[in-house]
Structures are given as structure tokens and as C-alpha cells.
Amino acid sequence: MGTIVGGGGVVDAYHALTTPPTPGVSLLNSWIFDSEDIDPANNGNGQIDSGETIHLGIELFNRSGLAENIYVSLRAHMQGAIFDDPYVEILVPNFYVDSIGPWNQADNGFVYDEEGVIVAFEYPLVFKVSENCPNGHVINLELTTEFNDGWDPGNTAVYTRISRIQFDVVRGQNLPSVISQDMELTSE
């Protein structure tokens, strides 16, 4: 009497109630910082410019189960491409999280100010954009998250989720749509 038939399929109620769900960790959100205290070549305007070193903050979300031994790695790679992005050098490619419970979040060490605004990351993923990166170039970042099932010690499977993030690169200066006074422009 533990099996219910209906709706075109068979539901094993006993299995559904006694088997813990497997974890499902994925990217929830991301932030970038380009302040001058990261690198003097940065301008701190909140966008990625050619020649800047970027700190990337990652927030993960676990949709079910208990995830343990969470290893996150970053690569500048577009899906289907043969080579990684030649304009991006990954300086700090990974971080580690012990565990994330079901319906919980974890990050790479967000640092908050007095008002609760994120101002830095304890363990940022770090990448540098080449000085000769063209204006409008799209950086495709591939974030791979690997983790284990924390509720089933007999389950040695490594679960993998791949998320993708894109950023546009600015090289040069944004000009106003209306120029109301004389300006001197340079080749940069």
C-alpha cells in the first residue's frame, strides 16, 4: 500500500519520505570590485576596464540536501571554445566552503561595512584583464562548483555544477551623449 498510482506515473511514497535529497549547489549571485587598493591601475568605477585586476565575489545557494567539501574554481572560458580567453589571466582561481545546509547560502567571505553593504571579500576569486583588451570585449567566466552529499557518507559521488558569468570590458573613456564644452581626447 506504499505505492500510489496516478497521473501517468508511479510514486514510491516510502522512498520519497525516507531517502534524504541530494544537494544542489549553484551560483546565486556575483559581485566585482575594482578599487585602487586592489591594484593602483584600477579606477574604482565598478566596471571592468582593460588593465584592471578584479576581485570577484560569489554567493552560492544549496537547493536541497546537505552539501559538503564545496570546491569552487574559476576559468575564463566561453562554452564550446577550444582555448581560454587570451585577454584574461586568472590569479586566484578557487575557494573552498566546508558545508552548506539545505536552502542556505554561502559565499567567499563577504566583508560588510556598518550599513551592511558588501565592501570586500576575504577569499576573492581574482583575475587581471590585459591592457590591450579591446573595448566591448565580453569576458565569459566559467564557475565550476564541485561538492559531496553530506547526508549519505556511503555516497562518494562528486556532484558538479557549471555556471557562467559575463562581463563587458571598457577600454577608453565613455563620452557624454551631449558635448556642451570643448574636450581634449587622447588615443587612449
Z-matrix of the N, CA and C atoms (Angstrom, degrees):
N
C 1 1.449
C 2 1.532 1 110.61
N 3 1.361 2 117.74 1 4.32
C 4 1.461 3 121.25 2 179.73
C 5 1.507 4 113.37 3 -82.39
N 6 1.328 5 118.80 4 -6.21
C 7 1.454 6 121.46 5 -178.37
C 8 1.520 7 109.21 6 -108.50
N 9 1.340 8 115.27 7 130.42
C 10 1.460 9 120.94 8 178.95
C 11 1.522 10 107.19 9 -110.43
N 12 1.304 11 116.44 10 130.39
C 13 1.459 12 121.17 11 -179.99
C 14 1.517 13 107.86 12 -109.37
N 15 1.324 14 115.51 13 135.22
C 16 1.465 15 119.11 14 178.06
C 17 1.512 16 110.05 15 162.87
N 18 1.286 17 117.25 16 159.03
C 19 1.452 18 122.09 17 177.07
C 20 1.514 19 113.45 18 68.20
N 21 1.300 20 118.16 19 19.58
C 22 1.448 21 120.61 20 176.69
C 23 1.517 22 114.40 21 87.13
N 24 1.324 23 119.37 22 -1.21
C 25 1.455 24 121.50 23 -179.94
C 26 1.510 25 110.92 24 -142.17
N 27 1.319 26 115.96 25 174.71
C 28 1.460 27 121.44 26 179.78
C 29 1.521 28 107.79 27 -112.73
N 30 1.330 29 116.53 28 130.94
C 31 1.448 30 122.08 29 178.78
C 32 1.521 31 108.59 30 -108.50
N 33 1.314 32 117.25 31 125.68
C 34 1.457 33 122.34 32 176.57
C 35 1.522 34 107.13 33 -95.00
N 36 1.322 35 117.09 34 91.82
C 37 1.464 36 122.32 35 -175.32
C 38 1.520 37 111.72 36 -61.96
N 39 1.329 38 118.40 37 -39.42
C 40 1.466 39 121.00 38 179.64
C 41 1.529 40 110.13 39 -60.40
N 42 1.327 41 116.11 40 -47.48
C 43 1.468 42 120.76 41 179.06
C 44 1.532 43 110.63 42 -62.18
N 45 1.325 44 116.58 43 -43.21
C 46 1.465 45 120.93 44 -179.07
C 47 1.520 46 112.00 45 -62.70
N 48 1.329 47 117.91 46 -33.31
C 49 1.463 48 121.11 47 -177.51
C 50 1.527 49 113.58 48 -89.95
N 51 1.317 50 119.05 49 -18.24
C 52 1.462 51 120.62 50 -174.57
C 53 1.530 52 114.29 51 -112.00
N 54 1.308 53 118.41 52 -11.33
C 55 1.462 54 120.87 53 -178.90
C 56 1.525 55 109.38 54 -101.70
N 57 1.331 56 117.34 55 119.14
C 58 1.466 57 118.71 56 179.09
C 59 1.529 58 110.77 57 -65.74
N 60 1.321 59 117.22 58 144.86
C 61 1.462 60 119.69 59 179.72
C 62 1.528 61 111.13 60 -71.03
N 63 1.321 62 115.83 61 151.73
C 64 1.461 63 120.38 62 175.52
C 65 1.526 64 108.50 63 -80.75
N 66 1.332 65 117.12 64 153.05
C 67 1.465 66 119.70 65 -178.01
C 68 1.524 67 111.78 66 -70.53
N 69 1.318 68 115.22 67 158.62
C 70 1.463 69 121.62 68 179.28
C 71 1.518 70 110.92 69 -142.64
N 72 1.317 71 117.56 70 75.85
C 73 1.468 72 122.71 71 -176.42
C 74 1.528 73 110.02 72 -85.05
N 75 1.333 74 115.84 73 133.33
C 76 1.464 75 120.17 74 176.89
C 77 1.527 76 109.83 75 -149.19
N 78 1.314 77 115.50 76 169.07
C 79 1.462 78 122.08 77 179.04
C 80 1.521 79 109.60 78 -69.13
N 81 1.330 80 115.78 79 131.28
C 82 1.460 81 120.85 80 176.04
C 83 1.522 82 110.21 81 -101.72
N 84 1.360 83 116.16 82 -45.94
C 85 1.454 84 119.83 83 -176.65
C 86 1.520 85 109.81 84 -159.00
N 87 1.328 86 115.86 85 164.69
C 88 1.465 87 120.54 86 177.29
C 89 1.523 88 109.95 87 -143.70
N 90 1.334 89 115.48 88 153.53
C 91 1.460 90 123.34 89 178.83
C 92 1.516 91 108.90 90 -136.07
N 93 1.338 92 116.51 91 151.09
C 94 1.466 93 120.37 92 174.07
C 95 1.520 94 109.81 93 -124.24
N 96 1.347 95 114.83 94 148.22
C 97 1.461 96 121.74 95 172.34
C 98 1.515 97 108.25 96 -129.82
N 99 1.330 98 115.16 97 137.55
C 100 1.465 99 121.90 98 179.88
C 101 1.526 100 110.80 99 -132.95
N 102 1.320 101 116.64 100 40.52
C 103 1.463 102 120.53 101 -175.92
C 104 1.529 103 111.58 102 -73.69
N 105 1.333 104 115.42 103 160.22
C 106 1.457 105 121.44 104 -178.90
C 107 1.525 106 112.32 105 -68.45
N 108 1.350 107 118.02 106 -21.76
C 109 1.471 108 118.70 107 177.45
C 110 1.531 109 111.42 108 -74.89
N 111 1.329 110 118.57 109 -15.90
C 112 1.470 111 122.17 110 172.72
C 113 1.528 112 108.90 111 -76.11
N 114 1.337 113 115.72 112 -46.72
C 115 1.464 114 122.49 113 -179.92
C 116 1.531 115 107.43 114 -156.81
N 117 1.332 116 118.04 115 133.75
C 118 1.468 117 120.23 116 179.95
C 119 1.536 118 113.74 117 -60.15
N 120 1.337 119 117.63 118 -21.61
C 121 1.466 120 120.87 119 178.48
C 122 1.526 121 112.19 120 -75.88
N 123 1.329 122 118.30 121 -12.38
C 124 1.464 123 122.37 122 179.95
C 125 1.521 124 110.23 123 -77.41
N 126 1.348 125 115.88 124 154.38
C 127 1.465 126 119.26 125 179.21
C 128 1.528 127 113.56 126 -113.51
N 129 1.324 128 118.55 127 -5.68
C 130 1.466 129 121.53 128 174.32
C 131 1.514 130 114.94 129 68.90
N 132 1.329 131 118.26 130 25.30
C 133 1.459 132 119.54 131 -178.18
C 134 1.530 133 113.71 132 -91.29
N 135 1.341 134 117.58 133 1.40
C 136 1.455 135 120.62 134 176.42
C 137 1.513 136 115.31 135 82.95
N 138 1.315 137 116.91 136 5.84
C 139 1.463 138 120.40 137 174.07
C 140 1.520 139 108.48 138 -125.36
N 141 1.311 140 116.46 139 160.37
C 142 1.459 141 120.21 140 -177.82
C 143 1.526 142 109.16 141 -87.72
N 144 1.338 143 115.02 142 119.84
C 145 1.458 144 121.70 143 177.47
C 146 1.520 145 108.99 144 -109.70
N 147 1.325 146 116.89 145 153.43
C 148 1.460 147 120.02 146 176.35
C 149 1.524 148 108.64 147 -58.45
N 150 1.329 149 116.07 148 140.69
C 151 1.461 150 121.79 149 179.96
C 152 1.515 151 115.23 150 86.98
N 153 1.323 152 119.18 151 -4.17
C 154 1.465 153 121.13 152 -177.16
C 155 1.525 154 112.29 153 -90.27
N 156 1.341 155 114.30 154 153.08
C 157 1.460 156 122.87 155 171.20
C 158 1.519 157 106.68 156 -103.70
N 159 1.322 158 116.83 157 125.83
C 160 1.461 159 122.93 158 -171.26
C 161 1.518 160 111.10 159 -112.69
N 162 1.334 161 115.96 160 135.91
C 163 1.469 162 122.59 161 169.48
C 164 1.524 163 107.42 162 -98.42
N 165 1.328 164 115.55 163 125.98
C 166 1.459 165 121.69 164 -178.53
C 167 1.517 166 109.40 165 -110.42
N 168 1.322 167 115.94 166 125.04
C 169 1.464 168 122.13 167 175.86
C 170 1.514 169 109.51 168 -101.99
N 171 1.323 170 115.75 169 139.15
C 172 1.461 171 122.40 170 -176.05
C 173 1.519 172 109.74 171 -125.35
N 174 1.324 173 116.17 172 134.74
C 175 1.457 174 122.24 173 172.61
C 176 1.524 175 108.04 174 -116.32
N 177 1.322 176 116.22 175 125.25
C 178 1.459 177 122.80 176 -179.24
C 179 1.521 178 109.81 177 -105.13
N 180 1.332 179 116.33 178 153.69
C 181 1.454 180 121.81 179 177.84
C 182 1.523 181 108.67 180 -133.85
N 183 1.332 182 116.23 181 132.63
C 184 1.463 183 121.74 182 177.65
C 185 1.522 184 108.48 183 -104.22
N 186 1.329 185 116.77 184 115.86
C 187 1.458 186 121.82 185 -174.94
C 188 1.522 187 114.31 186 -84.08
N 189 1.324 188 118.31 187 -14.08
C 190 1.467 189 119.20 188 178.00
C 191 1.516 190 109.66 189 -168.66
N 192 1.325 191 116.02 190 163.32
C 193 1.464 192 120.89 191 177.46
C 194 1.516 193 112.95 192 64.65
N 195 1.316 194 116.05 193 -172.15
C 196 1.455 195 122.97 194 177.11
C 197 1.523 196 107.57 195 -115.36
N 198 1.314 197 117.00 196 118.93
C 199 1.463 198 121.32 197 179.31
C 200 1.518 199 109.16 198 -97.14
N 201 1.324 200 116.65 199 134.20
C 202 1.464 201 121.94 200 177.60
C 203 1.520 202 109.65 201 -129.14
N 204 1.348 203 114.70 202 160.84
C 205 1.468 204 121.82 203 177.21
C 206 1.526 205 111.01 204 53.06
N 207 1.326 206 115.64 205 56.17
C 208 1.459 207 121.51 206 -175.36
C 209 1.520 208 109.24 207 -86.22
N 210 1.308 209 115.70 208 118.67
C 211 1.459 210 122.95 209 -177.91
C 212 1.525 211 107.93 210 -116.84
N 213 1.326 212 116.42 211 121.84
C 214 1.460 213 121.86 212 -177.07
C 215 1.519 214 108.53 213 -113.76
N 216 1.328 215 117.04 214 130.35
C 217 1.466 216 120.78 215 178.58
C 218 1.523 217 110.82 216 -130.97
N 219 1.334 218 114.75 217 148.41
C 220 1.461 219 122.69 218 -175.34
C 221 1.518 220 110.23 219 -116.32
N 222 1.316 221 114.72 220 141.82
C 223 1.462 222 121.58 221 177.98
C 224 1.530 223 107.80 222 -144.71
N 225 1.318 224 118.18 223 140.67
C 226 1.470 225 122.23 224 175.71
C 227 1.516 226 107.30 225 -90.89
N 228 1.320 227 115.70 226 88.98
C 229 1.461 228 120.45 227 -170.99
C 230 1.519 229 110.05 228 -148.36
N 231 1.324 230 116.01 229 130.59
C 232 1.455 231 120.67 230 175.77
C 233 1.531 232 108.82 231 -90.57
N 234 1.317 233 116.33 232 137.27
C 235 1.456 234 120.97 233 -178.99
C 236 1.526 235 110.13 234 -55.80
N 237 1.323 236 116.21 235 128.23
C 238 1.447 237 122.27 236 179.37
C 239 1.518 238 114.61 237 90.15
N 240 1.332 239 117.60 238 -10.78
C 241 1.467 240 120.46 239 -179.63
C 242 1.528 241 110.40 240 -76.88
N 243 1.313 242 116.12 241 153.91
C 244 1.462 243 120.69 242 178.08
C 245 1.525 244 110.95 243 -82.42
N 246 1.336 245 116.32 244 -41.43
C 247 1.462 246 121.14 245 -176.30
C 248 1.522 247 110.88 246 -112.95
N 249 1.338 248 115.31 247 159.03
C 250 1.453 249 120.83 248 173.27
C 251 1.530 250 109.36 249 -72.73
N 252 1.322 251 116.09 250 165.33
C 253 1.462 252 122.32 251 -178.75
C 254 1.529 253 110.31 252 -62.40
N 255 1.336 254 118.90 253 121.13
C 256 1.463 255 120.63 254 -177.25
C 257 1.528 256 113.34 255 -72.63
N 258 1.331 257 118.09 256 -12.94
C 259 1.464 258 121.50 257 -178.93
C 260 1.528 259 113.01 258 -94.31
N 261 1.327 260 117.12 259 -0.19
C 262 1.465 261 120.48 260 -176.00
C 263 1.526 262 109.87 261 -124.96
N 264 1.329 263 115.09 262 129.57
C 265 1.462 264 121.34 263 174.72
C 266 1.530 265 107.97 264 -113.68
N 267 1.320 266 116.61 265 120.51
C 268 1.464 267 120.80 266 178.70
C 269 1.531 268 107.90 267 -83.15
N 270 1.337 269 116.58 268 120.09
C 271 1.463 270 121.56 269 -177.79
C 272 1.526 271 112.44 270 -96.09
N 273 1.323 272 117.33 271 -41.54
C 274 1.472 273 122.53 272 174.97
C 275 1.524 274 105.84 273 -125.64
N 276 1.344 275 116.94 274 103.87
C 277 1.465 276 119.89 275 -169.08
C 278 1.523 277 116.61 276 -90.44
N 279 1.345 278 119.70 277 -6.87
C 280 1.463 279 117.09 278 -173.24
C 281 1.522 280 113.13 279 -155.20
N 282 1.322 281 114.70 280 165.50
C 283 1.461 282 122.84 281 169.79
C 284 1.524 283 108.00 282 -150.07
N 285 1.329 284 115.81 283 167.84
C 286 1.458 285 122.73 284 -171.91
C 287 1.528 286 109.25 285 -130.34
N 288 1.334 287 116.76 286 142.04
C 289 1.468 288 123.37 287 174.84
C 290 1.520 289 106.89 288 -128.21
N 291 1.344 290 117.02 289 132.79
C 292 1.472 291 120.78 290 -179.70
C 293 1.521 292 112.36 291 -59.93
N 294 1.341 293 116.15 292 -56.33
C 295 1.462 294 119.38 293 -177.15
C 296 1.527 295 110.69 294 -159.34
N 297 1.335 296 114.46 295 158.30
C 298 1.464 297 122.22 296 172.89
C 299 1.519 298 106.61 297 -137.63
N 300 1.326 299 116.47 298 122.51
C 301 1.458 300 121.17 299 177.95
C 302 1.514 301 111.31 300 -73.53
N 303 1.345 302 116.45 301 171.71
C 304 1.460 303 119.75 302 -179.91
C 305 1.523 304 111.52 303 -63.84
N 306 1.321 305 115.66 304 139.16
C 307 1.459 306 123.87 305 179.45
C 308 1.520 307 111.90 306 58.37
N 309 1.340 308 116.37 307 35.32
C 310 1.463 309 121.83 308 178.13
C 311 1.516 310 110.48 309 -124.09
N 312 1.333 311 113.99 310 167.71
C 313 1.458 312 121.47 311 -178.11
C 314 1.518 313 109.84 312 -121.29
N 315 1.320 314 115.24 313 157.82
C 316 1.460 315 122.31 314 173.27
C 317 1.523 316 107.05 315 -147.81
N 318 1.316 317 116.16 316 157.80
C 319 1.457 318 120.11 317 -179.21
C 320 1.519 319 109.92 318 -143.40
N 321 1.322 320 116.55 319 -179.50
C 322 1.454 321 120.32 320 -179.29
C 323 1.527 322 111.44 321 -95.03
N 324 1.319 323 114.81 322 45.82
C 325 1.460 324 121.81 323 171.88
C 326 1.513 325 114.10 324 82.22
N 327 1.316 326 117.76 325 57.23
C 328 1.460 327 120.41 326 179.29
C 329 1.524 328 109.67 327 -60.51
N 330 1.323 329 116.14 328 137.40
C 331 1.459 330 123.46 329 175.87
C 332 1.529 331 106.23 330 -111.83
N 333 1.340 332 116.43 331 126.30
C 334 1.458 333 121.98 332 -175.67
C 335 1.527 334 111.00 333 -110.30
N 336 1.339 335 116.23 334 150.69
C 337 1.464 336 120.18 335 172.57
C 338 1.530 337 109.10 336 -88.66
N 339 1.327 338 116.86 337 -172.93
C 340 1.475 339 121.94 338 -176.39
C 341 1.523 340 112.65 339 -62.55
N 342 1.346 341 117.35 340 -28.90
C 343 1.466 342 120.79 341 -179.45
C 344 1.530 343 112.65 342 -87.96
N 345 1.337 344 117.81 343 0.80
C 346 1.452 345 121.19 344 179.94
C 347 1.520 346 114.33 345 85.37
N 348 1.330 347 116.72 346 17.50
C 349 1.466 348 121.38 347 178.82
C 350 1.525 349 108.95 348 -91.69
N 351 1.326 350 116.96 349 136.98
C 352 1.463 351 121.10 350 177.53
C 353 1.526 352 108.52 351 -68.34
N 354 1.340 353 116.51 352 126.88
C 355 1.470 354 120.67 353 -178.45
C 356 1.527 355 112.67 354 -120.59
N 357 1.327 356 118.22 355 -12.85
C 358 1.469 357 121.86 356 -179.80
C 359 1.521 358 108.49 357 -170.02
N 360 1.347 359 115.19 358 178.50
C 361 1.461 360 121.98 359 177.68
C 362 1.526 361 107.91 360 -131.89
N 363 1.330 362 116.99 361 136.48
C 364 1.471 363 120.68 362 177.58
C 365 1.522 364 111.73 363 -67.33
N 366 1.320 365 117.04 364 -38.18
C 367 1.466 366 122.49 365 -176.68
C 368 1.536 367 109.80 366 -127.85
N 369 1.331 368 117.27 367 65.72
C 370 1.464 369 118.35 368 -175.60
C 371 1.516 370 112.58 369 -70.46
N 372 1.309 371 115.29 370 149.42
C 373 1.455 372 121.12 371 164.05
C 374 1.532 373 103.90 372 -80.58
N 375 1.324 374 116.98 373 133.69
C 376 1.470 375 119.92 374 -172.17
C 377 1.525 376 109.86 375 -124.98
N 378 1.334 377 114.96 376 133.16
C 379 1.460 378 119.67 377 173.78
C 380 1.520 379 110.21 378 -140.78
N 381 1.329 380 114.82 379 153.43
C 382 1.463 381 121.94 380 -179.72
C 383 1.520 382 108.41 381 -117.75
N 384 1.335 383 114.90 382 134.76
C 385 1.451 384 121.74 383 178.15
C 386 1.526 385 108.50 384 -96.90
N 387 1.303 386 116.85 385 133.30
C 388 1.461 387 122.18 386 -178.86
C 389 1.532 388 111.39 387 -59.77
N 390 1.330 389 115.83 388 144.79
C 391 1.464 390 120.70 389 178.09
C 392 1.523 391 111.84 390 -63.76
N 393 1.325 392 117.82 391 -27.51
C 394 1.466 393 119.92 392 -179.23
C 395 1.529 394 112.53 393 -97.20
N 396 1.339 395 117.09 394 18.34
C 397 1.465 396 121.08 395 175.98
C 398 1.533 397 108.07 396 -66.16
N 399 1.326 398 118.26 397 128.24
C 400 1.469 399 119.99 398 -176.74
C 401 1.525 400 113.14 399 -68.87
N 402 1.317 401 115.36 400 153.13
C 403 1.460 402 121.67 401 175.85
C 404 1.526 403 109.26 402 -61.92
N 405 1.316 404 116.63 403 136.52
C 406 1.457 405 121.58 404 177.96
C 407 1.523 406 114.67 405 83.64
N 408 1.332 407 117.59 406 -0.03
C 409 1.463 408 120.36 407 178.10
C 410 1.529 409 108.90 408 -62.98
N 411 1.310 410 116.80 409 136.96
C 412 1.466 411 121.81 410 179.02
C 413 1.523 412 108.37 411 -98.58
N 414 1.336 413 115.58 412 120.14
C 415 1.463 414 121.02 413 175.28
C 416 1.519 415 107.52 414 -88.35
N 417 1.316 416 116.45 415 123.10
C 418 1.463 417 122.71 416 176.95
C 419 1.521 418 107.94 417 -103.68
N 420 1.314 419 116.70 418 111.48
C 421 1.456 420 121.66 419 178.64
C 422 1.522 421 109.35 420 -101.09
N 423 1.318 422 115.21 421 135.05
C 424 1.461 423 122.16 422 178.67
C 425 1.526 424 107.38 423 -110.78
N 426 1.319 425 116.49 424 118.99
C 427 1.454 426 122.78 425 -179.40
C 428 1.526 427 108.14 426 -107.45
N 429 1.335 428 116.43 427 115.90
C 430 1.466 429 121.36 428 179.70
C 431 1.521 430 108.61 429 -104.58
N 432 1.326 431 116.18 430 125.15
C 433 1.461 432 122.43 431 178.79
C 434 1.522 433 108.01 432 -114.76
N 435 1.335 434 116.36 433 121.38
C 436 1.461 435 122.21 434 178.16
C 437 1.526 436 108.16 435 -116.97
N 438 1.339 437 117.17 436 140.96
C 439 1.463 438 120.38 437 -176.40
C 440 1.519 439 110.07 438 -159.02
N 441 1.328 440 114.74 439 164.81
C 442 1.468 441 122.75 440 179.03
C 443 1.518 442 110.15 441 -113.07
N 444 1.338 443 115.08 442 162.30
C 445 1.461 444 122.87 443 175.56
C 446 1.525 445 108.20 444 -80.04
N 447 1.321 446 117.17 445 115.20
C 448 1.457 447 121.52 446 -178.43
C 449 1.513 448 114.82 447 -81.48
N 450 1.329 449 118.03 448 -15.34
C 451 1.463 450 120.43 449 -179.38
C 452 1.521 451 113.05 450 -91.78
N 453 1.305 452 117.41 451 -17.40
C 454 1.463 453 120.14 452 -177.80
C 455 1.524 454 109.67 453 -124.23
N 456 1.360 455 117.78 454 92.31
C 457 1.464 456 119.99 455 -178.36
C 458 1.524 457 113.35 456 -62.51
N 459 1.320 458 117.99 457 -20.06
C 460 1.453 459 121.22 458 178.04
C 461 1.529 460 112.68 459 -79.01
N 462 1.319 461 115.71 460 -14.25
C 463 1.461 462 120.69 461 179.78
C 464 1.527 463 107.94 462 -89.37
N 465 1.310 464 117.44 463 104.95
C 466 1.469 465 121.54 464 -178.11
C 467 1.529 466 111.95 465 -95.68
N 468 1.317 467 117.33 466 7.88
C 469 1.464 468 120.73 467 -179.79
C 470 1.526 469 110.67 468 -63.48
N 471 1.313 470 115.14 469 143.50
C 472 1.461 471 121.34 470 173.36
C 473 1.531 472 106.44 471 -103.86
N 474 1.334 473 115.08 472 119.52
C 475 1.458 474 120.84 473 179.38
C 476 1.523 475 108.29 474 -88.82
N 477 1.316 476 116.69 475 141.81
C 478 1.460 477 121.58 476 -177.85
C 479 1.520 478 110.03 477 -130.19
N 480 1.327 479 115.64 478 132.96
C 481 1.463 480 122.15 479 174.04
C 482 1.523 481 107.20 480 -126.75
N 483 1.308 482 116.96 481 135.47
C 484 1.456 483 121.66 482 176.90
C 485 1.527 484 108.38 483 -114.93
N 486 1.328 485 114.99 484 126.92
C 487 1.467 486 121.70 485 177.38
C 488 1.523 487 107.92 486 -118.54
N 489 1.310 488 115.92 487 155.12
C 490 1.458 489 120.31 488 -178.93
C 491 1.526 490 110.28 489 -126.44
N 492 1.341 491 114.78 490 139.51
C 493 1.456 492 122.42 491 179.71
C 494 1.527 493 106.93 492 -129.70
N 495 1.324 494 117.48 493 140.53
C 496 1.460 495 121.33 494 177.47
C 497 1.520 496 110.83 495 -123.70
N 498 1.338 497 115.24 496 142.50
C 499 1.452 498 122.26 497 175.33
C 500 1.529 499 108.74 498 -136.60
N 501 1.318 500 116.57 499 142.31
C 502 1.461 501 122.00 500 174.10
C 503 1.515 502 108.95 501 -91.44
N 504 1.324 503 115.96 502 143.44
C 505 1.459 504 121.84 503 178.93
C 506 1.526 505 109.03 504 -102.01
N 507 1.318 506 115.42 505 137.84
C 508 1.456 507 121.76 506 175.57
C 509 1.521 508 107.76 507 -107.05
N 510 1.307 509 115.63 508 131.92
C 511 1.461 510 120.39 509 174.00
C 512 1.513 511 106.44 510 -128.82
N 513 1.296 512 116.04 511 114.05
C 514 1.452 513 120.92 512 -177.86
C 515 1.507 514 110.70 513 113.93
N 516 1.294 515 115.92 514 -152.99
C 517 1.455 516 121.75 515 -174.62
C 518 1.516 517 109.27 516 -123.98
N 519 1.316 518 117.09 517 135.61
C 520 1.449 519 120.48 518 174.74
C 521 1.526 520 108.31 519 -76.46
N 522 1.315 521 116.49 520 129.00
C 523 1.453 522 121.46 521 179.22
C 524 1.517 523 109.86 522 -96.07
N 525 1.328 524 116.42 523 146.42
C 526 1.464 525 118.33 524 177.00
C 527 1.523 526 110.24 525 -67.56
N 528 1.319 527 116.80 526 156.11
C 529 1.461 528 120.07 527 -179.71
C 530 1.528 529 111.54 528 -71.65
N 531 1.322 530 116.59 529 -25.01
C 532 1.465 531 121.53 530 175.02
C 533 1.521 532 107.77 531 -122.49
N 534 1.326 533 116.14 532 121.97
C 535 1.472 534 120.88 533 177.04
C 536 1.524 535 106.64 534 -101.13
N 537 1.327 536 115.60 535 110.59
C 538 1.475 537 120.59 536 -174.11
C 539 1.524 538 113.00 537 -102.98
N 540 1.320 539 117.19 538 -2.97
C 541 1.465 540 119.85 539 177.50
C 542 1.530 541 108.30 540 -146.82
N 543 1.325 542 115.48 541 165.19
C 544 1.460 543 120.07 542 -178.41
C 545 1.530 544 110.51 543 -61.22
N 546 1.337 545 115.54 544 141.18
C 547 1.463 546 121.77 545 177.38
C 548 1.511 547 108.26 546 -132.95
N 549 1.324 548 115.52 547 146.64
C 550 1.459 549 120.46 548 172.80
C 551 1.514 550 108.26 549 -107.12
N 552 1.313 551 117.07 550 120.74
C 553 1.453 552 122.19 551 -179.07
C 554 1.515 553 109.27 552 -105.12
N 555 1.351 554 115.57 553 144.60
C 556 1.444 555 121.31 554 177.73
C 557 1.518 556 109.26 555 -113.49
N 558 1.307 557 117.97 556 172.96
C 559 1.457 558 120.59 557 -179.25
C 560 1.527 559 112.54 558 -68.17
N 561 1.334 560 118.54 559 -19.54
C 562 1.450 561 120.94 560 177.57
C 563 1.508 562 110.04 561 -73.01
